[in-house]
Amino acid sequence: MTARSSDLHRSSSGEPQVIHRLQRLAFVLSLAAILAAALIGWSAYSASRKAMTVGYFEDTQRQTQLSVDRLERSTSTTLDVATLEGVKRHFERRVKSWDGSYLCIMDEAGKLVLDTGDPSKEGLMIGLEPFRGWQEDGQAPSNLLQLLEERRNWVGLYGSLDGRTQMATFAYVSHFRALVAVHIPWDSVQHRINVTTIPWAIGFGLIVLLVGPLCLWGMSKAYADSERGAKRARAAERRAAEQVLILREIDRAILAGGSVRDIVRAALARIRALVPFSRASVILFDGEEGPGRLLAVDSSHATDLGEEATIPRDAMWIRSYEDLRAGQPNIVPDIDAYGEPSNVLRTLRAEGVRSFVNVPLTCRGALLGTLNLGFARTGEPSAEDLDLAREVADILALAVLQVRLHEELQKQAAELEKRVAERTRELSEVNAELEGYVHSVSHDLRAPLRAVHGFGHLLLDEVGPRLGPTEREYLERMVSASERMDALIRDLLAYSRLAREDVAVRPLDAQHVVEEARELLQIELAERRATLEVAEPMLPVVGHHPTLVQAIANLLSNAAKFVPAGVPPRIRVRTEPRGDRVRLVVEDNGIGIAPEHQEEIFRVFERLNGTETYPGTGIGLAIVRRAVERMGGTAGVESRPGEGSRFWIELPGAGKTA
């Protein structure tokens, strides 16, 4: 053997040993790959077989449950021919989803009453036949009667009467005390599973064998992509956090108050940290057609368009104001391609602005102005920059509207204060005139009445006996009219005084108030032979003492006056709680009031009876209601003709009397 042949270690076939080793390694690797593919394919086959078996069992259970539902909807109480035929048709037409499946029903005696697969078996007693089925857990019943006795459902593999293995589902129907079962031949199930899963498992194994490296490469690429995506997401989160911080700082600046210019300046300074603009500004419009006014400017260069500069509408760079009102920004990606530029655009171009965007400041459908961002590059702004500009514009629009509304409110408040002062002066003049009128009525008008009343009484005393009946009646009527006129004036003065005087309320003892009112009417009550009963204890109220005494006295006088002729008045006063208020009730045995007139009697000069029958001025109850309302209460009446009346006053309760 030569040195060359010794170095190559040739085999009997003349091939070097290294090549053989490589071939064996390749064979081993190939065998390992085949075994791995076979193992993966078998695992896939087993998993898919199990999954399909479970799916077929679930399908069998569904068919059984649909048949049970059809039976339970039957109106029959026995498994008669019509009921069975209906279930059979329902199974064949709507339920059956497997060519070899069939439906069986066994009654409570263990007899097979329906078999759609082999009708010749119907009538056989199968309940005591040994149960040759099984489950994976081995908990199969001994026979079908056991399922009936236990009234339970069962699913698994079952040995039928002809010895064939079936995939079966049994369900108990309580309505008929029967068992419903759907059978599918197990060999057809296995055949379908094998036909479906074996090619798929083989193909899956080959795919694993062939595309394993590709999957590894794809996984590494996906990992790298996910890392890059995570970095972008973290960067986006940081930017979003910075945006939220900036917007929050702008909100705090708005809440801190100050002028609109200060708020806008702070906003422009803060968004510079996120948006790489060369120039930013806010323009406010003067009305719908007026020019724009530069409110604030933040520029990287010296500018000739500073704050307070006025820009005519036709010199602005806005193409469509309707789009702005609709919330759409105006974007100019290149000033040089804008067309014939205005002086404003030439000024911006000289400052290094190459493109810009105008974001509308809109609120409640009104276009207040624009937030303008200029960039030192051509092209449209990024979506993130545009979104941030929109959010800032919305906040600034609210700030502008808030300040404008505040200024308008202050202006209206000043105008209202001026009008109130003028109206107060006018009311003071009217009150002064009213005071003079009341003074005139109280003195100048009552003085002649007192003279007429006094001289009339003197005439009656001195010459009354010498006058004829007619002349004496005329004189008596004149004196009575002067008395009524004087009482009317007194009541009018009292009603007017209630509207003008200050009413300071405090806790009052209602029983003391009623006693004072009784003393004021002592002579009148005695003349009318009236009896007054006060139900004790009386609940305390909150009111004005003199005003409440007058109101109760008017009610007592009213109750003593309006009674049928010859009937002694009986009056009862009581109190009753009404939540945090107290109702004081004055009950009488008078003539009563019809429901349709119960509101009228509280008006001034409203009378339901003539003065000849029941004397009075027609103002007493109006004084009661006005007095009670001035004390923060209400007044009313409950009555029926001929059944008396129950006048009531409701005031805030006082707890214990102070």
Rosetta blueprint (number, residue, H / E / L):
1 M L
2 T L
3 A H
4 R H
5 S H
6 S H
7 D H
8 L H
9 H L
10 R E
11 S L
12 S L
13 S L
14 G L
15 E L
16 P E
17 Q H
18 V H
19 I H
20 H H
21 R H
22 L H
23 Q H
24 R H
25 L H
26 A H
27 F H
28 V H
29 L H
30 S H
31 L H
32 A H
33 A H
34 I H
35 L H
36 A H
37 A H
38 A H
39 L H
40 I H
41 G H
42 W H
43 S H
44 A H
45 Y H
46 S H
47 A H
48 S H
49 R H
50 K H
51 A H
52 M H
53 T H
54 V H
55 G H
56 Y H
57 F H
58 E H
59 D H
60 T H
61 Q H
62 R H
63 Q H
64 T H
65 Q H
66 L H
67 S H
68 V H
69 D H
70 R H
71 L H
72 E H
73 R L
74 S L
75 T L
76 S L
77 T L
78 T L
79 L L
80 D L
81 V H
82 A H
83 T H
84 L H
85 E H
86 G H
87 V H
88 K H
89 R H
90 H H
91 F H
92 E H
93 R H
94 R H
95 V H
96 K L
97 S L
98 W L
99 D L
100 G L
101 S L
102 Y E
103 L E
104 C E
105 I E
106 M E
107 D L
108 E L
109 A L
110 G L
111 K E
112 L E
113 V E
114 L E
115 D E
116 T L
117 G L
118 D L
119 P H
120 S H
121 K H
122 E L
123 G L
124 L L
125 M E
126 I L
127 G L
128 L L
129 E L
130 P L
131 F L
132 R L
133 G L
134 W E
135 Q L
136 E L
137 D L
138 G L
139 Q L
140 A L
141 P L
142 S L
143 N L
144 L H
145 L H
146 Q H
147 L H
148 L H
149 E H
150 E H
151 R L
152 R L
153 N L
154 W E
155 V E
156 G E
157 L E
158 Y E
159 G E
160 S L
161 L L
162 D L
163 G L
164 R L
165 T E
166 Q E
167 M E
168 A E
169 T E
170 F E
171 A E
172 Y E
173 V E
174 S L
175 H L
176 F L
177 R L
178 A E
179 L E
180 V E
181 A E
182 V E
183 H E
184 I E
185 P E
186 W H
187 D H
188 S H
189 V H
190 Q H
191 H H
192 R H
193 I H
194 N H
195 V H
196 T H
197 T H
198 I H
199 P H
200 W H
201 A H
202 I H
203 G H
204 F H
205 G H
206 L H
207 I H
208 V H
209 L H
210 L H
211 V H
212 G H
213 P H
214 L H
215 C H
216 L H
217 W H
218 G H
219 M H
220 S H
221 K H
222 A H
223 Y H
224 A H
225 D H
226 S H
227 E H
228 R H
229 G H
230 A H
231 K H
232 R H
233 A H
234 R H
235 A H
236 A H
237 E H
238 R H
239 R H
240 A H
241 A H
242 E H
243 Q H
244 V H
245 L H
246 I H
247 L H
248 R H
249 E H
250 I H
251 D H
252 R H
253 A H
254 I H
255 L H
256 A L
257 G L
258 G L
259 S L
260 V H
261 R H
262 D H
263 I H
264 V H
265 R H
266 A H
267 A H
268 L H
269 A H
270 R H
271 I H
272 R L
273 A L
274 L L
275 V L
276 P L
277 F L
278 S L
279 R E
280 A E
281 S E
282 V E
283 I E
284 L E
285 F E
286 D L
287 G L
288 E L
289 E L
290 G L
291 P L
292 G E
293 R E
294 L E
295 L E
296 A E
297 V E
298 D E
299 S E
300 S L
301 H L
302 A L
303 T L
304 D L
305 L L
306 G L
307 E L
308 E L
309 A L
310 T E
311 I E
312 P L
313 R H
314 D H
315 A H
316 M L
317 W L
318 I L
319 R L
320 S L
321 Y H
322 E H
323 D H
324 L H
325 R H
326 A L
327 G L
328 Q L
329 P L
330 N E
331 I E
332 V E
333 P L
334 D L
335 I H
336 D H
337 A H
338 Y L
339 G L
340 E L
341 P L
342 S L
343 N H
344 V H
345 L H
346 R H
347 T H
348 L H
349 R H
350 A H
351 E L
352 G L
353 V L
354 R L
355 S E
356 F E
357 V E
358 N E
359 V E
360 P E
361 L E
362 T E
363 C E
364 R L
365 G L
366 A E
367 L E
368 L E
369 G E
370 T E
371 L E
372 N E
373 L E
374 G E
375 F E
376 A L
377 R L
378 T L
379 G L
380 E L
381 P L
382 S L
383 A H
384 E H
385 D H
386 L H
387 D H
388 L H
389 A H
390 R H
391 E H
392 V H
393 A H
394 D H
395 I H
396 L H
397 A H
398 L H
399 A H
400 V H
401 L H
402 Q H
403 V H
404 R H
405 L H
406 H H
407 E H
408 E H
409 L H
410 Q H
411 K H
412 Q H
413 A H
414 A H
415 E H
416 L H
417 E H
418 K H
419 R H
420 V H
421 A H
422 E H
423 R H
424 T H
425 R H
426 E H
427 L H
428 S H
429 E H
430 V H
431 N H
432 A H
433 E H
434 L H
435 E H
436 G H
437 Y H
438 V H
439 H H
440 S H
441 V H
442 S H
443 H H
444 D H
445 L H
446 R H
447 A H
448 P H
449 L H
450 R H
451 A H
452 V H
453 H H
454 G H
455 F H
456 G H
457 H H
458 L H
459 L H
460 L H
461 D H
462 E H
463 V H
464 G H
465 P H
466 R H
467 L L
468 G L
469 P H
470 T H
471 E H
472 R H
473 E H
474 Y H
475 L H
476 E H
477 R H
478 M H
479 V H
480 S H
481 A H
482 S H
483 E H
484 R H
485 M H
486 D H
487 A H
488 L H
489 I H
490 R H
491 D H
492 L H
493 L H
494 A H
495 Y H
496 S H
497 R H
498 L H
499 A H
500 R H
501 E L
502 D L
503 V L
504 A L
505 V L
506 R E
507 P E
508 L E
509 D L
510 A H
511 Q H
512 H H
513 V H
514 V H
515 E H
516 E H
517 A H
518 R H
519 E H
520 L H
521 L L
522 Q H
523 I H
524 E H
525 L H
526 A H
527 E H
528 R L
529 R L
530 A L
531 T E
532 L E
533 E E
534 V E
535 A L
536 E L
537 P L
538 M L
539 L L
540 P L
541 V E
542 V E
543 G E
544 H L
545 H H
546 P H
547 T H
548 L H
549 V H
550 Q H
551 A H
552 I H
553 A H
554 N H
555 L H
556 L H
557 S H
558 N H
559 A H
560 A H
561 K H
562 F L
563 V L
564 P L
565 A L
566 G L
567 V L
568 P L
569 P L
570 R E
571 I E
572 R E
573 V E
574 R E
575 T E
576 E E
577 P E
578 R E
579 G L
580 D L
581 R E
582 V E
583 R E
584 L E
585 V E
586 V E
587 E E
588 D L
589 N L
590 G L
591 I L
592 G L
593 I L
594 A L
595 P H
596 E H
597 H H
598 Q L
599 E L
600 E H
601 I H
602 F H
603 R L
604 V L
605 F L
606 E L
607 R L
608 L L
609 N L
610 G L
611 T L
612 E L
613 T L
614 Y L
615 P L
616 G L
617 T L
618 G L
619 I L
620 G H
621 L H
622 A H
623 I H
624 V H
625 R H
626 R H
627 A H
628 V H
629 E H
630 R H
631 M L
632 G L
633 G L
634 T E
635 A E
636 G E
637 V E
638 E E
639 S E
640 R L
641 P L
642 G L
643 E L
644 G L
645 S E
646 R E
647 F E
648 W E
649 I E
650 E E
651 L E
652 P E
653 G E
654 A L
655 G L
656 K L
657 T L
658 A L
